[in-house]
Amino acid sequence: MNDPSGKEPDLVGPDPEPFGIDPQGELFFREHMDTFMRIAMYRLRNLHDAEDAVMNAVLIMHRKIDRIRVAAKPTALAIKMLQDSITDYSRRNVRRADYEHLVPEMPTSSYLMELGRYDQLDRAMEALEILSPVQAQCVQLHVVAGLPYAQVAEIVGITESAAKTNAFRGRKQLMDLMLTELAKEKGDS
């Protein structure tokens, strides 16, 4: 039977609201996207790879935004998800490289020289991560990602003064590691 207004009765109910990013999640991503990109650029050294890895991480974070919001340290959880996503992205690229034989463009010599400058720093940072992971993480977050000590402390789970101390000691130890590495290279030649 028809309604007096001429409309059929709605048996299903009102239409659901369109699916989209919730306002709180969107604000969280906007606030932290620069940090996510800096961390990804540091780890991957390529803008396109960093963007892909961050977008993969944001998709995962979006699915788990409720868990991130209720976490004691939401930024730390999001960065952990980002780091795991970067690792997965790197592994996928290695697997793809095993099966695909792409013909890459030859990199320019200036790009190779720029990457060569990072080699000594990367080896020293790997050694620091083994010797003192907290110091390495503080150096990466404060110096490389440019986060203030308060955010570094929140992400790592230490006090702000401990974050300052670990970043200072980490930079000092990183310099010592780079100097010993440089002395080894000079001794080999």
C-alpha positions as CSV (number, residue, x, y, z in Angstrom):
1,M,0.0,0.0,0.0
2,N,1.1,3.5,-0.7
3,D,1.7,6.1,1.8
4,P,-0.6,9.2,1.6
5,S,2.5,11.2,0.5
6,G,2.8,8.9,-2.5
7,K,6.1,7.2,-1.4
8,E,6.6,3.5,-0.8
9,P,7.4,2.6,2.8
10,D,11.1,2.2,3.5
11,L,11.5,-1.5,4.4
12,V,15.3,-1.5,4.6
13,G,15.9,1.6,6.5
14,P,17.9,4.7,5.8
15,D,20.9,4.5,3.5
16,P,24.2,4.1,5.4
17,E,26.6,7.0,5.5
18,P,29.2,6.8,2.8
19,F,32.4,5.1,3.9
20,G,35.4,7.5,4.2
21,I,38.2,8.5,6.5
22,D,36.9,9.5,9.9
23,P,37.7,13.0,11.0
24,Q,40.0,12.0,13.9
25,G,42.0,9.6,11.7
26,E,42.3,12.2,8.9
27,L,43.6,14.8,11.4
28,F,46.1,12.2,12.8
29,F,47.4,11.5,9.3
30,R,47.7,15.2,8.3
31,E,49.5,15.9,11.5
32,H,52.1,13.1,11.2
33,M,52.5,12.7,7.4
34,D,55.7,14.8,7.2
35,T,57.2,12.7,9.9
36,F,56.2,9.5,8.2
37,M,57.8,10.7,4.9
38,R,61.0,11.8,6.6
39,I,61.4,8.4,8.2
40,A,60.6,6.6,5.0
41,M,63.0,8.8,3.0
42,Y,65.8,8.1,5.5
43,R,65.3,4.3,5.3
44,L,64.6,4.0,1.5
45,R,66.6,6.9,0.1
46,N,64.2,7.2,-2.8
47,L,61.2,9.6,-3.0
48,H,59.0,7.2,-5.0
49,D,59.8,4.2,-2.8
50,A,59.2,6.3,0.3
51,E,55.8,7.5,-1.0
52,D,54.7,3.9,-1.8
53,A,55.8,2.6,1.5
54,V,54.1,5.4,3.4
55,M,50.9,4.9,1.4
56,N,50.9,1.2,2.2
57,A,51.5,2.0,5.9
58,V,48.7,4.6,5.9
59,L,46.3,2.0,4.5
60,I,47.1,-0.3,7.3
61,M,46.9,2.5,9.8
62,H,43.5,3.5,8.4
63,R,42.2,0.0,8.9
64,K,43.5,0.0,12.5
65,I,42.8,3.7,13.4
66,D,40.6,2.8,16.3
67,R,43.5,0.7,17.8
68,I,45.9,3.6,17.2
69,R,43.6,6.1,18.8
70,V,43.2,4.2,22.0
71,A,46.8,3.2,22.3
72,A,48.8,4.7,25.2
73,K,51.3,6.1,22.6
74,P,49.5,6.5,19.3
75,T,52.4,8.1,17.5
76,A,54.8,5.4,18.6
77,L,52.3,2.7,17.4
78,A,51.9,4.4,14.0
79,I,55.7,4.7,13.5
80,K,56.1,1.1,14.4
81,M,53.5,0.2,11.8
82,L,55.3,2.5,9.3
83,Q,58.7,0.8,10.0
84,D,57.1,-2.6,9.6
85,S,55.5,-1.5,6.3
86,I,58.9,-0.1,5.1
87,T,60.5,-3.5,5.9
88,D,57.7,-5.3,4.0
89,Y,58.0,-2.9,1.1
90,S,61.8,-3.6,0.9
91,R,61.2,-7.4,1.0
92,R,58.6,-7.2,-1.7
93,N,60.9,-5.2,-3.9
94,V,63.7,-7.8,-3.5
95,R,61.3,-10.7,-4.3
96,R,60.0,-8.8,-7.4
97,A,63.6,-8.1,-8.5
98,D,64.2,-11.9,-8.4
99,Y,61.4,-12.6,-10.8
100,E,61.4,-9.5,-13.0
101,H,64.3,-8.4,-15.2
102,L,63.6,-4.7,-15.6
103,V,65.8,-2.5,-17.7
104,P,66.5,0.3,-15.3
105,E,67.7,3.7,-16.4
106,M,71.4,4.2,-15.7
107,P,71.7,6.4,-12.6
108,T,73.6,9.7,-13.0
109,S,77.0,9.9,-11.5
110,S,75.9,12.7,-9.2
111,Y,73.2,10.4,-7.8
112,L,75.8,7.7,-7.2
113,M,78.2,10.1,-5.6
114,E,75.3,11.3,-3.3
115,L,74.5,7.7,-2.3
116,G,78.2,7.0,-1.7
117,R,78.3,9.7,1.0
118,Y,75.6,7.8,2.9
119,D,77.5,4.5,2.9
120,Q,79.8,5.3,5.8
121,L,77.0,6.8,7.8
122,D,74.8,3.8,7.2
123,R,77.4,1.4,8.3
124,A,78.0,3.5,11.5
125,M,74.3,3.7,12.1
126,E,73.9,-0.1,11.8
127,A,76.7,-0.6,14.3
128,L,75.1,1.9,16.7
129,E,71.7,0.1,16.4
130,I,73.5,-3.1,17.5
131,L,75.4,-1.4,20.3
132,S,72.7,0.9,21.6
133,P,69.3,0.6,19.9
134,V,67.7,3.4,22.0
135,Q,70.5,5.9,21.2
136,A,70.2,5.0,17.5
137,Q,66.4,5.5,17.6
138,C,66.8,8.8,19.3
139,V,69.3,10.0,16.8
140,Q,67.2,8.9,13.9
141,L,64.0,10.5,15.2
142,H,65.5,13.8,16.4
143,V,68.4,14.4,13.9
144,V,67.1,12.7,10.8
145,A,63.3,13.0,11.1
146,G,63.6,16.4,12.8
147,L,61.2,15.6,15.7
148,P,61.4,17.6,18.9
149,Y,62.6,15.8,22.0
150,A,59.1,15.6,23.5
151,Q,57.9,13.6,20.5
152,V,61.0,11.4,20.5
153,A,60.5,10.7,24.2
154,E,56.8,9.7,23.6
155,I,57.7,7.4,20.6
156,V,60.6,5.7,22.3
157,G,58.9,5.5,25.7
158,I,61.4,7.4,27.8
159,T,61.5,10.8,29.5
160,E,62.3,14.0,27.5
161,S,65.7,14.5,29.4
162,A,66.5,10.8,28.6
163,A,65.7,11.4,25.0
164,K,68.1,14.4,24.9
165,T,70.8,12.4,26.7
166,N,70.4,9.4,24.3
167,A,70.5,11.6,21.2
168,F,73.6,13.4,22.4
169,R,75.4,10.2,23.3
170,G,74.2,8.5,20.2
171,R,75.6,11.3,18.0
172,K,78.9,11.2,19.9
173,Q,79.1,7.4,19.5
174,L,78.1,7.7,15.9
175,M,81.0,10.1,15.2
176,D,83.4,7.8,17.0
177,L,82.2,4.8,14.9
178,M,82.5,6.9,11.7
179,L,86.1,7.9,12.6
180,T,87.1,4.4,13.4
181,E,85.6,3.2,10.2
182,L,87.5,5.9,8.3
183,A,90.7,4.9,10.0
184,K,90.1,1.3,9.0
185,E,89.5,2.3,5.4
186,K,92.7,4.4,5.3
187,G,94.7,1.5,6.9
188,D,93.5,-0.9,4.2
189,S,94.6,1.2,1.3
